[in-house]
Amino acid sequence: MSTFTVHQPPPKPGETTSTPGRFLFLRDGFHFWAFVLAPFWLLRYQLWVGFAVYLAGSAVIVVVLSVVRAPLAVQLLAGGVADRLRGGD
């Protein structure tokens, strides 16, 4: 069963409450295409601030990886086996 969030806009001048036709219903949950193609999904829905944050975050990650000189594959491997390296289950 799908769940939705309801967003009520502020009333227009001269209104006491917003017209129900202006309410926005958004499906709550995981969006596969946003996960797979994040920058294109952000641009598709004109989420400019989110796109800027995505680009800035990506740039920071690239700079940090180049400064540390550790390939991403090694970091993923370390993250996957970190508990076992420390002696955990």
C-alpha positions as CSV (number, residue, x, y, z in Angstrom):
1,M,0.0,0.0,0.0
2,S,1.4,3.4,-1.0
3,T,1.6,6.2,1.5
4,F,1.5,9.9,0.6
5,T,2.4,13.1,2.3
6,V,0.1,16.1,1.9
7,H,1.5,19.6,1.6
8,Q,-0.9,22.5,2.1
9,P,0.3,25.8,0.5
10,P,-0.2,29.1,2.4
11,P,-3.6,30.7,1.6
12,K,-3.7,33.3,-1.1
13,P,-4.4,36.9,-0.1
14,G,-8.0,37.3,0.8
15,E,-8.4,33.5,1.7
16,T,-8.7,32.2,5.2
17,T,-7.6,28.6,4.2
18,S,-6.0,27.2,1.1
19,T,-8.2,25.7,-1.6
20,P,-8.0,21.9,-1.5
21,G,-7.3,21.8,-5.2
22,R,-3.9,23.4,-4.5
23,F,-2.8,20.8,-2.1
24,L,0.2,18.7,-3.2
25,F,0.2,14.9,-2.7
26,L,3.6,13.3,-2.8
27,R,4.2,9.5,-2.8
28,D,6.5,8.6,0.1
29,G,9.1,6.0,-0.5
30,F,12.2,4.9,-2.4
31,H,12.6,6.2,-6.0
32,F,14.8,3.9,-8.1
33,W,15.6,6.4,-10.8
34,A,16.7,9.0,-8.3
35,F,19.1,6.4,-6.9
36,V,20.5,5.3,-10.2
37,L,20.6,8.6,-12.1
38,A,20.6,11.2,-9.3
39,P,21.8,14.3,-11.2
40,F,19.5,13.7,-14.1
41,W,16.5,13.1,-11.8
42,L,17.3,16.3,-9.9
43,L,17.4,18.3,-13.1
44,R,14.2,16.6,-14.5
45,Y,12.3,17.9,-11.5
46,Q,14.1,21.3,-11.4
47,L,15.6,20.7,-8.0
48,W,18.4,23.2,-8.5
49,V,19.6,23.4,-4.9
50,G,19.7,19.7,-4.6
51,F,21.7,19.5,-7.9
52,A,24.1,22.1,-6.6
53,V,24.6,20.2,-3.4
54,Y,25.1,16.9,-5.4
55,L,27.8,18.6,-7.6
56,A,29.6,20.1,-4.6
57,G,29.5,16.9,-2.6
58,S,30.9,15.0,-5.6
59,A,33.6,17.5,-6.0
60,V,34.6,17.2,-2.4
61,I,34.7,13.4,-2.6
62,V,36.9,13.6,-5.7
63,V,39.3,16.1,-4.1
64,V,39.5,14.1,-0.9
65,L,40.2,10.9,-2.8
66,S,42.9,12.5,-4.9
67,V,44.6,14.0,-1.8
68,V,44.5,10.7,0.1
69,R,45.5,8.9,-3.1
70,A,43.4,5.9,-2.2
71,P,41.4,4.3,-5.0
72,L,37.6,4.1,-4.4
73,A,37.7,0.3,-4.7
74,V,40.1,0.0,-1.7
75,Q,37.8,2.3,0.4
76,L,34.7,0.2,-0.5
77,L,36.6,-3.0,0.4
78,A,37.7,-1.5,3.7
79,G,34.1,-0.4,4.5
80,G,32.8,-3.9,3.7
81,V,35.2,-5.8,5.9
82,A,35.8,-3.2,8.6
83,D,33.9,-5.2,11.3
84,R,35.9,-8.3,10.5
85,L,39.2,-6.4,10.5
86,R,38.4,-5.2,14.1
87,G,37.6,-8.8,15.2
88,G,33.8,-8.6,15.2
89,D,31.4,-11.2,13.9
